[in-house]
């Protein structure tokens, strides 16, 4: 059973958790409970990782910033340093 769980985990490139692996095992005809799959994965240190999509968050849109009104109306110029 451990070898089959390892096989499905490796086939999913480490993204499947115990629920999906349990579904794969059930589809191939292996009878087991989700809790057994979870225990096997815990014992073998198989931790599923769902990669998040990369999003750039540090770039500014100069055109959008130029079109925004200055609601605060502050003057940030200085006559001398300090």
Rosetta blueprint (number, residue, H / E / L):
1 X L
2 X H
3 X H
4 X H
5 X H
6 X H
7 X H
8 X H
9 X H
10 X H
11 X H
12 X L
13 X L
14 X L
15 X L
16 X L
17 X L
18 X H
19 X H
20 X H
21 X H
22 X H
23 X H
24 X H
25 X H
26 X H
27 X H
28 X L
29 X L
30 X L
31 X L
32 X L
33 X L
34 X H
35 X H
36 X H
37 X H
38 X H
39 X H
40 X H
41 X H
42 X H
43 X H
44 X L
45 X L
46 X L
47 X L
48 X L
49 X L
50 X L
51 X L
52 X L
53 X L
54 X L
55 X L
56 X L
57 X L
58 X L
59 X L
60 X L
61 X L
62 X H
63 X H
64 X H
65 X H
66 X H
67 X L
68 X L
69 X L
70 X L
71 X L
72 X L
73 X L
74 X L
75 X L
76 X L
77 X L
78 X L
79 X L
80 X L
81 X L
82 X L
